[in-house]
Amino acid sequence: MDLKDVSTQSAEIRNRYHDLEKQIHGSVWSVEEDALAFLTDAGLVGRFTMDNQGRWPSEDKELLPSKIGECVWWLAVLAERMELDFADCVEQFLNERLTALE
């Protein structure tokens, strides 16, 4: 799967969640609420990573791969909602780092 596919599928899934948010809350989450949800999941990646490395006990250690995937999903969603191309964002970052480290 390439990053363009990630973006397309992420937007499709997020649109379905928007439908649920409208049913439950009467409106979709704001970009800021999406960012906060991402940060919550990123924090869980941190905890599950600590568990994976034997530094913090967790009963949910099997969730690490899913939470890593969910964080990528959130980043693709955030990029799309702010009218950024997710693949371009990743490519730009990687190119900048490679250039900086030469």
N, C-alpha and C positions, 0 to 999 in steps of 0.2 A: 504494500500500500504506500503510495507517495503522499506528500503533504497536501497536494491539491485534493486528493480523495478524502483525507482526514478533514479538511475544511468543509467539503461538500456534505459528508455524512454528519459532521458535527452540527452544521447549520440545520440539517433536517431533524436531528434529534432535539436540538434546542427549540425549534419551532413547535414540536409536539409538547415540550414542557411549557412553552408559552400558553398553549391551549389549556393545560391543566391549571396554570397560574390564574388565567382569566376566570376559570370555573371556581377556584378556591378563593381568590383575593379580589377578583373583579378587574385586575390589570396584570400586565406582565412585569417581571422583575426589571428593575433599572440596570444599567451597565454597572453601576456601583454595587448593587446587590449581587450581580454575577461575579464581580471581582472579590467580594467578601466570601462568597461560596467557594471560589477557587482557593482563596487563602486558607479556608477551613480544611479543604482537602489536602492542600500542600502541608499543613501542619500534621495531618494524619500520616502522610508519607514520612514525615520526620519521625514520628513515634514508631511507626511500623518498621522503619529502617533501624531505629535503635533496638527494637525487639529482634530483628533479623541478625543484628550484630551482637546480641546477647547483653545489651546495655539497658534494656527496659522491658519488663514483662508485659505481654499483651495476649489476650484471648482471641484476637482477631488477626493474627499474623498472616493468615492466608489471604487477606485483603490487599496486601502490598502491591501485587501486580495490577489489580483492578484500580487502585487509587492512583498509581503512576499513570495509567491510561486515562483516568478521569481528569487528572491535571493537564494532560496534553489536550484533551477534549475542551476543557475550560479555556485554555490559552487560545485554541482555534476559535472558540466562540467569542471570546473577548476581542480578538483581532477583527473578526467579521463585524461585530457590533460597532467597532470604532472605525470601520471602513479601511482597515489595513489588510494586506494580503499576508496570510499566515506564513506561507512558504517563503515569501520575500523577507519577512521579518527574521525567520530562522536563517536563511541564506546570508542575509546582511550581517547578522551577529557572528556567524561562523567565519565569514570572510574577514570581518574586522579582527576577530581573535587570532586567526591564522596570520594575518598581516602584522599584528602587534607582536607576535611571538617569533617572527623571522629574524 
